[in-house]
Amino acid sequence: MKKKVLFIIWSYSYGGGAERILTNIVNNLDPSKYEIDILEYVYAGIKKEEINDNINLLNPIIDITDRSFINRVNNYIKEKVVYRFPKLLRQKYIKKDYDVEIAFNYLIPTFLLNYNAKTIGWCHGAVTDLKENDKLKKLQKKYYDKINKIVAISNKTFDSVIDVYPEYKNKVELIYNGFDKNNILNKINDYKAENIDILYCGRFDENKNPAKFIEIIKNIKKVKNDIMAGMLGIGKLEENIKKMIDEYELGDNVILYGYKDNPYPIINSTKIMCLTSYSEGFPTVLMEGMILGKPFISTEVAGTKEMSNSNKCGFVSNDNEMLCKYAIKLLEDKKLYDVMSRDSKKHAENFTLINQIKKQKFFNDNLRSQSNFRCTQISKHQPFEGFRH
């Protein structure tokens, strides 16, 4: 008999990294063994994920694409209800029982779980923000008390969960994201993209901090006048970014691509990936770049330490001057670049689906009773070799 599995994710239509990771997982679970449903809390309508025909996408709870007055009022009510009476929303939007349910992040997805099933809370970023909000911290504790297992996707995320909730250390397991290498390679020739030096790929919002990228390009241009940069993404800060490009006279140096369903031809045509976020879980876009042999520069966020592999694949710093220095060095030192490109591809092999998901074995191993769950931490001082059970 098939196991019934439900994934609950905050949004499955923003086109972000967590969405792509979930797609990788569900598309690689054996359809003869699993009946898979996905529920998204917020429908954004930016991207439709390419899921297999056997996967059922449930109706979303909130639709932010409908700007009618009635829908906005309904959304407002649902946002209040989900924090106080999540069972009411669950009863309306989830009509069957499951063997296992996975909240694909913390807070709202965990509120909607049915704790009569086996449950997993999959953290895609550090939870340290809960330390600054006692009300949310206590609310999340209410649900973590009942959850069977907590999955952290990076060392920083793992440490943050134990820091905020040390009482749950025996529930936490470190499992890095898995990436579909073949899917990426199959899409790099879908269209022709111009060659560029450095690429930003992410939403134009406060957390992703695209303004920092523009500052970096402005400083690189002082040394390398012909620098060519690209920005993939959309968001509420887009007009501010355009103003900065005009103000710094970077119109001939920065290409704004907008949003692309398939970003891989552009990633494949760049030399360096750049991440400027304040916080991340495990930056999907950097790993996708590494699969294509692209070293990176990045701010210090969760996952980048593991990805950089002691600076063999990328450089990490919060200082603009240092990030500029690293970028220029990579662009001007071909020998260094070729070595880091090779090392990036090699290191990325540790994060492919075959090493991460173990397909049906993953859920079979994690469908144990809570009393049998144990902490499985991967040493921060040794290479990742897949699941540790």
C-alpha positions as CSV (number, residue, x, y, z in Angstrom):
1,M,0.0,0.0,0.0
2,K,1.3,3.5,-0.9
3,K,2.3,5.8,1.9
4,K,0.3,9.1,1.8
5,V,2.7,12.1,2.1
6,L,1.7,15.8,2.5
7,F,4.2,18.7,2.1
8,I,3.1,22.0,3.4
9,I,5.1,25.0,2.2
10,W,4.6,28.7,2.8
11,S,4.6,29.4,-1.0
12,Y,5.2,27.1,-4.0
13,S,4.8,29.8,-6.6
14,Y,7.4,32.5,-5.9
15,G,10.1,30.8,-7.9
16,G,12.5,30.6,-5.0
17,G,15.1,28.1,-3.8
18,A,12.9,26.2,-1.3
19,E,10.3,25.6,-4.1
20,R,13.0,24.1,-6.4
21,I,14.3,21.9,-3.6
22,L,10.8,20.6,-2.9
23,T,10.3,19.9,-6.6
24,N,13.5,18.0,-6.6
25,I,12.4,15.8,-3.7
26,V,8.8,15.0,-4.9
27,N,9.8,14.3,-8.5
28,N,12.3,11.8,-7.3
29,L,10.1,9.9,-4.8
30,D,8.9,6.5,-6.2
31,P,5.3,7.0,-7.4
32,S,4.6,3.3,-6.8
33,K,5.3,3.7,-3.1
34,Y,4.2,7.3,-2.3
35,E,1.0,9.3,-2.9
36,I,2.2,12.9,-2.7
37,D,0.2,16.1,-2.1
38,I,1.5,19.6,-1.8
39,L,-0.3,22.5,0.0
40,E,1.0,26.0,-0.3
41,Y,-0.2,28.6,2.1
42,V,0.3,31.6,-0.2
43,Y,-0.2,31.5,-4.0
44,A,2.0,34.2,-5.6
45,G,1.6,33.2,-9.3
46,I,5.2,34.0,-10.3
47,K,6.3,30.5,-11.3
48,K,4.6,27.2,-11.8
49,E,7.0,24.4,-10.7
50,E,7.5,21.4,-13.1
51,I,6.1,18.5,-11.0
52,N,5.4,15.0,-12.2
53,D,1.8,14.0,-13.1
54,N,1.5,11.8,-10.1
55,I,1.9,14.8,-7.7
56,N,-1.3,16.6,-6.5
57,L,-1.1,20.3,-5.9
58,L,-3.9,21.3,-3.5
59,N,-5.8,24.6,-3.6
60,P,-3.8,27.3,-1.9
61,I,-5.1,28.9,1.3
62,I,-4.3,32.5,0.4
63,D,-4.2,33.9,-3.2
64,I,-2.3,37.3,-3.4
65,T,-2.8,37.6,-7.1
66,D,-6.5,38.4,-6.7
67,R,-6.6,42.0,-5.6
68,S,-10.4,42.2,-5.2
69,F,-11.7,43.8,-2.0
70,I,-13.5,40.6,-1.0
71,N,-10.4,38.4,-1.5
72,R,-8.2,40.8,0.4
73,V,-10.6,40.8,3.3
74,N,-10.7,37.0,3.2
75,N,-6.9,36.8,3.2
76,Y,-6.7,39.2,6.2
77,I,-9.1,36.9,8.1
78,K,-7.1,33.8,7.2
79,E,-3.8,35.4,8.3
80,K,-5.4,36.0,11.7
81,V,-6.9,32.5,11.9
82,V,-3.7,30.6,11.0
83,Y,-2.0,31.8,14.2
84,R,-4.9,31.2,16.5
85,F,-7.1,28.5,15.0
86,P,-5.1,26.7,12.3
87,K,-7.3,23.6,12.6
88,L,-10.1,25.6,11.0
89,L,-8.1,26.3,7.9
90,R,-6.9,22.7,7.8
91,Q,-10.4,21.3,7.9
92,K,-11.3,23.5,5.0
93,Y,-8.3,22.9,2.7
94,I,-7.1,19.4,3.6
95,K,-9.7,16.7,3.1
96,K,-7.8,13.5,3.8
97,D,-5.4,11.8,6.3
98,Y,-1.7,11.2,5.6
99,D,0.9,8.8,7.0
100,V,3.5,11.5,7.1
101,E,3.3,15.3,6.9
102,I,6.2,17.7,6.3
103,A,6.2,21.4,7.1
104,F,8.7,22.8,4.6
105,N,9.7,25.6,6.9
106,Y,9.0,26.7,10.4
107,L,6.0,28.8,11.8
108,I,2.9,28.7,9.6
109,P,3.6,25.4,7.8
110,T,4.1,23.7,11.2
111,F,0.8,25.2,12.5
112,L,-1.1,23.3,9.8
113,L,0.3,19.8,10.4
114,N,-1.9,17.0,11.7
115,Y,0.1,15.7,14.6
116,N,-1.7,12.3,14.5
117,A,0.5,11.6,11.6
118,K,4.3,11.3,11.6
119,T,5.6,14.8,11.3
120,I,8.8,16.5,10.1
121,G,9.6,20.2,10.4
122,W,12.1,21.1,7.6
123,C,13.9,24.4,8.5
124,H,15.2,26.3,5.5
125,G,16.9,29.0,7.5
126,A,18.1,30.0,10.9
127,V,15.4,30.5,13.5
128,T,17.3,33.0,15.6
129,D,14.7,35.6,14.8
130,L,12.4,33.8,17.2
131,K,14.7,34.8,20.1
132,E,13.6,38.4,19.5
133,N,9.9,37.7,19.5
134,D,8.9,35.8,22.6
135,K,5.3,35.4,21.5
136,L,6.3,33.6,18.2
137,K,9.0,31.6,20.1
138,K,6.4,30.3,22.5
139,L,4.0,29.6,19.6
140,Q,6.6,27.7,17.6
141,K,7.5,25.7,20.8
142,K,3.9,24.6,21.1
143,Y,4.2,22.8,17.7
144,Y,7.8,21.7,18.0
145,D,6.7,19.9,21.2
146,K,4.5,17.7,19.1
147,I,6.6,17.3,16.0
148,N,8.5,14.0,15.5
149,K,11.6,15.4,13.7
150,I,13.2,18.7,12.8
151,V,15.4,18.8,9.7
152,A,18.0,21.6,9.4
153,I,19.6,22.3,5.9
154,S,22.9,23.8,7.1
155,N,25.2,23.9,10.0
156,K,24.1,27.4,10.9
157,T,20.4,26.4,10.8
158,F,21.2,23.3,12.9
159,D,23.0,25.4,15.5
160,S,20.2,28.1,15.5
161,V,17.5,25.5,16.3
162,I,19.5,24.1,19.2
163,D,20.3,27.6,20.4
164,V,16.7,28.7,20.5
165,Y,15.3,25.3,21.6
166,P,18.0,23.2,23.3
167,E,15.3,20.9,24.6
168,Y,14.8,19.6,21.1
169,K,18.4,18.6,20.3
170,N,17.4,14.9,20.0
171,K,14.9,15.8,17.3
172,V,17.2,17.7,15.0
173,E,18.9,16.2,12.0
174,L,21.2,17.9,9.6
175,I,20.4,17.1,5.9
176,Y,21.7,19.4,3.2
177,N,19.6,20.2,0.2
178,G,19.7,18.0,-2.8
179,F,20.1,19.3,-6.3
180,D,19.1,17.8,-9.6
181,K,22.3,18.1,-11.6
182,N,20.9,16.5,-14.8
183,N,17.9,18.8,-14.9
184,I,20.2,21.9,-14.7
185,L,22.5,20.6,-17.4
186,N,19.6,19.7,-19.7
187,K,18.4,23.4,-19.6
188,I,21.5,25.4,-20.2
189,N,21.1,25.5,-24.0
190,D,17.4,26.4,-24.0
191,Y,18.3,29.9,-25.2
192,K,21.4,32.0,-26.0
193,A,22.7,34.3,-23.3
194,E,25.4,36.9,-23.5
195,N,28.6,36.3,-21.6
196,I,28.9,38.4,-18.4
197,D,31.4,38.6,-15.5
198,I,29.2,38.5,-12.4
199,L,25.6,37.6,-11.7
200,Y,23.0,38.4,-9.0
201,C,20.1,36.0,-9.0
202,G,17.3,36.6,-6.5
203,R,14.3,38.7,-5.5
204,F,14.6,42.4,-5.3
205,D,13.7,42.7,-1.7
206,E,15.3,43.9,1.6
207,N,16.6,40.5,2.7
208,K,18.2,39.7,-0.7
209,N,19.8,43.2,-0.6
210,P,20.3,43.9,-4.3
211,A,21.6,47.4,-3.5
212,K,24.7,45.8,-2.1
213,F,25.3,44.1,-5.4
214,I,25.1,47.5,-7.2
215,E,27.6,49.0,-4.7
216,I,30.0,46.1,-5.4
217,I,29.7,46.6,-9.2
218,K,30.3,50.4,-8.7
219,N,33.5,49.6,-6.8
220,I,34.7,46.9,-9.2
221,K,34.3,49.4,-12.1
222,K,36.9,51.7,-10.5
223,V,39.4,49.0,-11.2
224,K,37.8,47.2,-14.1
225,N,36.0,49.7,-16.3
226,D,34.5,47.1,-18.7
227,I,32.9,45.0,-15.9
228,M,29.7,43.3,-17.2
229,A,27.1,42.3,-14.6
230,G,23.7,40.8,-14.7
231,M,20.7,40.8,-12.3
232,L,18.1,38.1,-12.5
233,G,14.9,38.7,-10.6
234,I,12.0,41.0,-9.8
235,G,10.6,42.6,-6.7
236,K,9.5,45.7,-5.0
237,L,13.0,47.3,-4.9
238,E,13.3,47.1,-8.7
239,E,12.8,50.9,-9.3
240,N,15.3,51.7,-6.5
241,I,17.9,49.5,-8.3
242,K,17.2,51.2,-11.6
243,K,17.8,54.6,-9.9
244,M,21.0,53.4,-8.4
245,I,22.2,52.1,-11.8
246,D,21.5,55.6,-13.3
247,E,23.0,57.4,-10.3
248,Y,26.3,55.4,-10.5
249,E,26.4,55.5,-14.3
250,L,26.3,51.8,-14.6
251,G,23.8,51.6,-17.5
252,D,26.5,50.1,-19.8
253,N,27.7,47.7,-17.1
254,V,24.5,46.1,-15.6
255,I,21.9,44.0,-17.5
256,L,18.5,43.6,-15.9
257,Y,17.0,40.3,-17.1
258,G,13.8,40.4,-15.1
259,Y,12.4,37.0,-14.0
260,K,13.3,33.9,-16.0
261,D,11.5,30.5,-15.5
262,N,14.8,29.0,-16.7
263,P,17.8,31.0,-15.4
264,Y,20.4,28.3,-16.3
265,P,21.6,29.6,-19.7
266,I,22.4,32.9,-18.0
267,I,24.1,31.3,-15.1
268,N,26.1,29.1,-17.5
269,S,27.2,32.2,-19.4
270,T,28.5,34.1,-16.3
271,K,31.9,33.7,-14.6
272,I,31.0,34.5,-11.0
273,M,27.9,34.1,-8.9
274,C,27.2,36.8,-6.3
275,L,25.0,36.5,-3.2
276,T,24.3,39.6,-1.1
277,S,21.6,38.4,1.3
278,Y,21.3,39.2,5.0
279,S,20.0,35.7,5.7
280,E,19.5,32.4,3.8
281,G,18.9,28.8,4.6
282,F,21.2,27.1,2.1
283,P,21.6,29.3,-1.0
284,T,20.2,27.3,-3.9
285,V,21.4,29.6,-6.6
286,L,25.1,29.3,-5.5
287,M,24.9,25.5,-5.6
288,E,23.3,25.6,-9.0
289,G,26.1,27.8,-10.1
290,M,28.7,25.5,-8.7
291,I,27.2,22.6,-10.6
292,L,28.0,24.6,-13.7
293,G,31.5,25.4,-12.5
294,K,30.8,28.9,-11.3
295,P,32.8,30.1,-8.2
296,F,31.0,32.6,-6.0
297,I,31.4,35.6,-3.7
298,S,28.9,35.9,-0.9
299,T,27.8,37.5,2.3
300,E,28.1,35.4,5.5
301,V,24.8,33.5,5.5
302,A,23.9,29.9,6.4
303,G,25.3,27.3,4.0
304,T,28.0,29.4,2.4
305,K,30.7,28.1,4.8
306,E,30.0,24.5,3.7
307,M,29.7,25.5,0.0
308,S,33.0,27.5,-0.1
309,N,34.9,24.4,1.1
310,S,37.6,26.5,2.8
311,N,37.6,29.1,-0.1
312,K,38.2,26.4,-2.7
313,C,34.8,27.2,-4.4
314,G,34.0,30.7,-3.2
315,F,34.8,33.6,-0.9
316,V,32.6,34.7,1.9
317,S,32.6,38.2,3.6
318,N,30.2,40.9,4.6
319,D,32.6,43.6,3.7
320,N,32.1,45.2,0.3
321,E,35.7,45.9,-0.2
322,M,36.7,42.3,0.4
323,L,34.0,41.0,-1.9
324,C,35.2,43.4,-4.6
325,K,38.8,42.2,-4.1
326,Y,37.8,38.6,-4.4
327,A,35.7,39.2,-7.5
328,I,38.6,41.1,-9.2
329,K,41.1,38.4,-8.3
330,L,38.8,35.7,-9.9
331,L,38.3,37.8,-13.0
332,E,42.0,38.6,-13.5
333,D,43.7,35.4,-12.4
334,K,42.7,32.8,-15.0
335,K,44.7,30.0,-13.3
336,L,42.9,30.6,-10.0
337,Y,39.6,30.8,-11.7
338,D,40.0,27.5,-13.6
339,V,41.0,25.7,-10.4
340,M,38.1,27.1,-8.4
341,S,35.7,26.3,-11.3
342,R,36.9,22.7,-11.3
343,D,36.7,22.5,-7.5
344,S,33.2,23.9,-7.6
345,K,31.9,21.2,-9.9
346,K,33.6,18.5,-7.8
347,H,32.3,19.8,-4.5
348,A,28.8,20.1,-5.9
349,E,28.7,16.4,-6.4
350,N,28.4,16.0,-2.6
351,F,25.0,17.8,-2.8
352,T,23.3,15.9,-5.7
353,L,20.0,14.1,-5.2
354,I,21.5,10.7,-5.2
355,N,23.5,11.7,-2.0
356,Q,20.8,13.7,-0.4
357,I,17.4,12.2,-0.8
358,K,18.2,8.5,-1.1
359,K,14.7,8.4,-2.7
360,Q,12.2,6.2,-0.9
361,K,14.8,5.3,1.8
362,F,14.6,8.8,3.1
363,F,10.9,8.5,4.1
364,N,11.2,4.9,5.2
365,D,13.9,5.9,7.7
366,N,12.1,8.9,8.9
367,L,8.7,7.3,9.4
368,R,9.8,5.9,12.8
369,S,8.1,6.6,16.1
370,Q,9.3,9.7,18.0
371,S,11.0,7.6,20.6
372,N,13.3,6.1,18.0
373,F,14.4,9.5,16.5
374,R,17.9,10.5,17.3
375,C,20.1,13.5,16.6
376,T,22.2,13.0,13.4
377,Q,24.7,15.8,13.2
378,I,27.3,15.9,10.5
379,S,30.6,17.1,11.7
380,K,31.5,20.6,10.8
381,H,35.1,19.5,10.2
382,Q,34.6,16.6,7.7
383,P,33.2,16.3,4.2
384,F,29.5,15.5,3.8
385,E,29.0,12.0,2.6
386,G,25.2,11.9,2.3
387,F,22.7,10.8,5.0
388,R,24.0,9.6,8.3
389,H,21.5,7.2,10.1
